[in-house]
Amino acid sequence: MAASSNAEQTQLQDMEEEDAGMEEREMESDEDEEEGMGVENSDEDEEDDSSEDEKENEAEIQRLEEQLSINAFDYNCHVDLIKLLKQEGELFRLRKARQKMSELFPLTEEIWLDWLKDEIRLTEEEPNREKVYELFERAVKDYICPDIWLEYAQYSIGGMGSPGGIDRVRSIFERAVTAVGLHMTKGQMVWEAYREFENAILSTVQPPPGRIPSHEEQEMLKTQLERIHTLFRRQLAIPLMDMEGTYAEYEEWSEHGVPETVMHQYKKALQQMEKCKPFEEALMVAETPKLAEYQAYIDFELKEGDPARIQITFERALSENCLVPDMWAKYTIYLDRQLKFKDLVLSTHERAVRNCPWTMGLWKSYLLALERHGADHQTVSDVFEKALNAGFIQATDYVEIWQAYLDYLRRRVDFSKESSKELEELRAAFSRSLDYMKHDVEERFGESGDPSCIIMQIWARIEALHCKNMQKARELWDSIMTKGNAKYANMWLEYYNLERSYGDSIHCRKALHRAVQCTSDYPEHVCDVLLSFERVEGSLEDWDFAVQKTETRLNRINEQRAKAAEKEANLARQEDERAEQRRKAKVEKKAQKKVQKGTRAGEKRKAEQDDYQDEWNEDAGPKRHRGNADQPTDEYMETETGPFGKATPPGYKPAPPATKKAPQGAAAAPPAHRQNEDNPELRNDNSSVFVSNLAYTLEEPEAKLRTLFETCGPIKQIRPIFTGKGSFRGYGYVQFESPVSVPEALKLDRRDVEGRPVFVSPCVDKNKNPDFKVFKYNTMMEKHKIFISGLPFSCTKEQLAEICKNHGTVKEVRLVTYRSGKPKGLAYVEFADETQASQAVLKLDGIEVEGNKISVAISNPPRRNATDKPGSSRPTGDAMPRQVYGARGKGRTQLSMLPRSLHRQSAPAGKVENGSAADGEPASAAGNAAGEPKQLSNSDFAKMLLNM
């Protein structure tokens, strides 16, 4: 009973404790709820902000996925999508995005390492490690990267407890040191990791202290020690950075010291390292992509002749210059000609076309390598189909890749058999190639890329030589001639030689007769061939007919040439006449302007004549010298008529030198030596350049121009042009001692001077050469140059060069600016070759620069209109009336403040310009013999004002 009562008391006590505990927990939860109420609002705000960010990111992810569904080859879009998915933690969608990108492009070392680390974290929850092993195998095939190999080996150590795990780790380490163990700067860490692994194994086979090991344990211990000795010896025989530290470690670790053979190999490797050290140091200080430094390193290793070191140097260069086709081509050529290992050669070719799919030469080399190493026909055909879809940048590239594939198919055919499957496949491929060039290539490029029909010529030769099928060969040549080739003598002679070799004399004669009838470039040569043929094989009738036909044809050709020459002479004469008319029109226009100035001058009071003279002359600027400039450039107008370089109004009579007074506020006359420099007799246009687009506020322009041009050669004189008030007009002339200095001075065109691009052009008298124009830049497609638009206005040449240099050798960067020097957001970047420019277009188009999305394309400036080209005349007369502005020019209003009675009317011929016939003066007296208008006196002005 006592026991039962004690048990009951114990149960009651437990129940009471549980109740108390529950009450305490409830109280704590209530307190937590009360405390949570204080921060509930802030948590909700943070949740709202995060939800908005998630929505924005999800919308951006959907946009990128839609864009990739349209263009799966958008590299930057793949990279952006992967970054967003990683940021959102969408691991499974991230895995899918990486998988799609890896199927299209080789991934960089950074992308692979991020992917591998994410997959390793996922496999901690999944028992299957084989997926990660497969991913590592794919990663090490893209590039030779020591960091990826090290990560691979370290990951494999985690599975050494499984059956065969230790052997697998050793196998991976062996592959790693084979692949990257020769890497001068990073190979050492792979060797050290391998030794650490073996040392860890050594610690497991060593018996505990005090216990005598068994015979098996002794053998295992001996074997493991030998493995570590071997690793030290292998590493010390390779030139690596910090070899001395490894040697010291081996001396400390080895109980019997370093053997003589190992010491000899170590010294030899040390000498080799000293040879390579300058190249390694150059790589350390160079900026990415270090193309020139790697090229010098490769040339050095090629001279040394060690295949393993040549291979690792190429791999290092390609890891940082994977988009340089020339580097891949050089590497694959070396492998094809020197190493010739099938797996290495074919894998390298595959990596080359994956990195640079737009380069036809790499695909062509790949096809040859596949055939050279005995790849099956289906593999070669699949690679060829991939090449057709690679997106070459020229129509001729498709012609060459088709030729390479057709050559491969021709070598497969056994022509000893009349008919075979391979022969039919060859003919089908020829037919398909012609259709492909006609439809796909012409639609894309506007041309077939094969104007001479090379593919059809090869097909015709194969049919004639191997298949003995001259009928098919003739049909092919008929098709070739109908494609615009019948006018070329070399095409007819090619067909004639084919008939001569595999046909008969009848068809040879027919071919030559057709050639005489159709050829227009070298008809004499074709006629000679026909006559030579008839001398050898023809009858008298054949000879007479050939002579008659050739004479008739040559006579007709001579008549056509004479007519063409006459037409060309007429066109030249007409052009000369038009040029003369333009010159006369300009002279008349200039004289008319002078008459108008004189008329205005006569309408002013003589007392104010000097003051108004400066204003008239400032409004009357000279003509343009440069086709795309706004500033005046014709110095002749500035200096021929007045001491200040200004045209004086008609009727103006200067005061004698001793009594003439300068108007109040006018600028002082220039010094005497300046007048001597402005003397036209002292000038020499052949040794001068014209400089314009300078700032009007430029201080000491003569000193600034002398500083700019003194490096070009000895300067004879500098003539900056000023207004009558002494203000700088923004242009001038630089005359050198010798014309040799002019080309060097022209190279300074567009040089920045105080924030404005200065224009430098030849000094040409526009009165003598009215059609002279300057246009510096090309208007045709420039395949080695790219055009960039959408740049931020703050972008500089240095920033743009830094962006572009990762895609090739940048020769020149030109930012397009307004005349004031302000940027337009446009630029031209010139690369070393067209391949680098094409790659830059693919990689840079659509990227963002300081928040601006830029557009990049091959430079293809629009063609200039016929009326803009030098030597072409613009429409004149009623067809193209010239815009006429008011007295105040093209302003916001065309209202003139001049009284109507003072307006000059467009009087017909025979009437006085400033008045009417009612004045009592005959029309012939309206002007003097020189065509100058009559001056008006003060009384004439008074009469007109009274009539208002």
Secondary structure, 3 states (H helix, E strand, C coil): CHHHHHHHHHHHHHHHHHHHHHHHHHHHHHHHHHHHHHHHHHHHHHHHHHHHHHHHHHHHHHHHHHHHHHCCCCHHHHHHHHHHHHHHCCHHHHHHHHHHHHHHCCCCHHHHHHHHHHHHHHHCCCCCCHHHHHHHHHHHHHCCCHHHHHHHHHHHHCCCCCCCHHHHHHHHHHHHHHHHCCCCCCHHHHHHHHHHHHHHHHHHHCCCCCCCCCHHHHHHHHHHHHHHHHHHHHHHCCCCCCHHHHHHHHHHHCCCCCCHHHHHHHHHHHHHHHHHHHHHHHHHHCCCCCHHHHHHHHHHHHHHCCHHHHHHHHHHHHHHCCCCHHHHHHHHHHHHHHHCCHHHHHHHHHHHHHHCCCCHHHHHHHHHHHHHCCCCHHHHHHHHHHHHCCCCCCHHHHHHHHHHHHHHHHHHCCCCCCCCHHHHHHHHHHHHHHHHHHHHHHHHHCCCCCCCCHHHHHHHHHHHHCCCCHHHHHHHHHHHHHHHHCCCHHHHHHHHHHHHHHCCHHHHHHHHHHHHHHCCCCHHHHHHHHHHHHHHHCCHHHHHHHHHHHHHHHHHHHHHHHHHHHHHHHHHHHHHHHHHHHHHHHHHHHHHHHHHHHHHHHCCCHHHHHHHHHHHHHHCCCCECCCCCCCECCHHHHHCCCCCCCCCCCCCCCCCCCCCCCCCCCCCCCCHHHHHHCCHHHCCHHHEEEEECCCCCCCCHHHHHHHHHHHHCCEEEEEEEECCCCCEEEEEEEEECCCCHHHHHHCCCCEEECCEEEEEEECCCCCCCCCCCCCCCCCCCEEEEEEEECCCCCCCHHHHHHHHHHHCCEEEEEEEECCCCCEEEEEEEEECCHHHHHHHHHHHCCCEECCEECEEEEECCCCCCHHHCCCCCCCCHHHCCCCCCECCECCCCCCCCCCHHHCCCCCCCCCCCCCCHHHCCCHHHHECCCCCECCCCHHHHHHHHHCC
